[in-house]
């Protein structure tokens, strides 16, 4: 990672680009997108886990009720 950033900075200086505010803005935008995608993935995983837990609880309750009713 450090070597990549160092190579990019040396390329910019070689082409005479002094300001890196544009690059910093792009990096911040990419980080925001990555964080947003990770948050979305975490939310989806949490929702799936909650749905699975609810379904399992409902099935267990139904089985217990059926067992008690049959006996």
C-alpha positions as CSV (number, residue, x, y, z in Angstrom):
1,X,0.0,0.0,0.0
2,X,2.8,2.4,0.9
3,X,4.7,1.6,-2.2
4,X,1.6,2.2,-4.3
5,X,1.0,5.6,-2.7
6,X,4.7,6.5,-3.0
7,X,4.7,5.5,-6.7
8,X,1.6,7.7,-7.3
9,X,3.1,10.6,-5.5
10,X,6.4,10.3,-7.5
11,X,4.4,10.1,-10.8
12,X,2.5,13.3,-9.9
13,X,5.7,15.1,-9.0
14,X,7.4,13.9,-12.2
15,X,4.5,15.4,-14.3
16,X,4.7,18.6,-12.4
17,X,1.4,18.3,-10.5
18,X,2.0,20.1,-7.3
19,X,-1.5,20.0,-5.7
20,X,-3.0,16.8,-4.6
21,X,-6.4,18.2,-3.5
22,X,-8.1,16.6,-6.5
23,X,-6.6,13.2,-5.7
24,X,-7.5,13.6,-2.0
25,X,-11.1,14.3,-3.0
26,X,-11.2,11.2,-5.2
27,X,-9.7,9.1,-2.3
28,X,-12.3,10.5,0.1
29,X,-15.1,9.8,-2.4
30,X,-13.9,6.2,-2.9
31,X,-13.6,5.7,0.9
32,X,-17.2,7.0,1.3
33,X,-18.5,4.6,-1.3
34,X,-16.6,1.7,0.2
35,X,-17.9,2.5,3.7
36,X,-21.5,2.8,2.3
37,X,-21.2,-0.5,0.6
38,X,-19.9,-2.2,3.7
39,X,-22.7,-0.7,5.8
40,X,-25.2,-1.9,3.3
41,X,-23.8,-5.4,3.3
42,X,-23.8,-5.5,7.2
43,X,-27.4,-4.3,7.2
44,X,-28.5,-7.0,4.7
45,X,-26.6,-9.7,6.7
46,X,-28.3,-8.5,10.0
47,X,-31.7,-8.5,8.4
48,X,-31.2,-12.0,7.0
49,X,-30.0,-13.3,10.4
50,X,-33.0,-11.7,12.1
51,X,-35.4,-13.3,9.6
52,X,-33.8,-16.7,10.0
53,X,-34.0,-16.5,13.8
54,X,-37.7,-15.5,13.7
55,X,-38.5,-18.3,11.3
56,X,-36.7,-20.8,13.5
57,X,-38.5,-19.6,16.6
58,X,-41.9,-19.7,14.9
59,X,-41.2,-23.3,13.7
60,X,-40.1,-24.4,17.2
61,X,-43.2,-22.8,18.8
62,X,-45.4,-24.5,16.1
63,X,-43.8,-27.9,16.7
64,X,-44.3,-27.5,20.5
65,X,-47.9,-26.5,20.1
66,X,-48.6,-29.4,17.7
67,X,-46.9,-31.9,20.1
68,X,-48.9,-30.6,23.1
69,X,-52.1,-30.7,21.1
70,X,-51.5,-34.2,19.8
71,X,-50.9,-35.5,23.3
